[in-house]
Amino acid sequence: MATHASALKAHRQSLKNREHNRQFRSRLRGALKTVRTAIDGSDPGAAKTALKETISLIDKMASKGIIHRNAASRYKSRLTTRLAARA
């Protein structure tokens, strides 16, 4: 176990950051599931609204470094393509 005060503080911070990032990733997975369900549903208006909110969340995560920017771009592209195919 670390004994220096700075190492102990760094460990506390890493635990806090890991939990914060885990919650964000969980929110993202839920949002992706919601938008996919909305796209597969019968209401295109609700799907567009859900897509807009999800894209905003994806962009926030990429800017914070929780997900890679290429992964964010891939998510957005696939969801947009999926919605366009349904229309």
Backbone hydrogen bonds, N-H to C=O, Kabsch-Sander energy under -0.5 kcal/mol:
donor,donor_aa,acceptor,acceptor_aa,energy
8,L,4,H,-2.4
9,K,5,A,-2.4
10,A,6,S,-2.4
11,H,7,A,-2.1
12,R,8,L,-2.3
13,Q,9,K,-2.6
14,S,10,A,-2.3
15,L,11,H,-2.1
16,K,12,R,-2.1
17,N,13,Q,-2.9
18,R,14,S,-2.4
19,E,15,L,-2.0
20,H,16,K,-2.2
21,N,17,N,-2.8
22,R,18,R,-2.3
23,Q,19,E,-2.1
24,F,20,H,-1.9
25,R,21,N,-2.6
26,S,22,R,-2.1
27,R,23,Q,-2.2
28,L,24,F,-2.3
29,R,25,R,-2.5
30,G,26,S,-2.2
31,A,27,R,-2.4
32,L,28,L,-2.7
33,K,29,R,-2.1
34,T,30,G,-2.3
35,V,31,A,-2.6
36,R,32,L,-2.2
37,T,33,K,-2.2
38,A,34,T,-2.4
39,I,35,V,-2.5
40,D,36,R,-2.1
41,G,37,T,-1.0
47,A,43,D,-1.6
48,K,44,P,-2.2
49,T,45,G,-2.0
50,A,46,A,-2.6
51,L,47,A,-2.4
52,K,48,K,-2.2
53,E,49,T,-2.1
54,T,50,A,-2.3
55,I,51,L,-2.7
56,S,52,K,-1.8
57,L,53,E,-2.0
58,I,54,T,-2.7
59,D,55,I,-2.4
60,K,56,S,-2.1
61,M,57,L,-2.2
62,A,58,I,-2.3
63,S,59,D,-2.3
64,K,60,K,-1.6
65,G,61,M,-0.6
65,G,62,A,-0.7
66,I,61,M,-2.2
67,I,61,M,-0.9
72,A,68,H,-2.3
73,S,69,R,-2.2
74,R,70,N,-2.3
75,Y,71,A,-2.6
76,K,72,A,-2.4
77,S,73,S,-2.5
78,R,74,R,-2.6
79,L,75,Y,-2.3
80,T,76,K,-2.4
81,T,77,S,-2.5
82,R,78,R,-2.2
83,L,79,L,-2.3
84,A,80,T,-2.4
85,A,81,T,-2.1
86,R,82,R,-1.2
87,A,83,L,-1.3
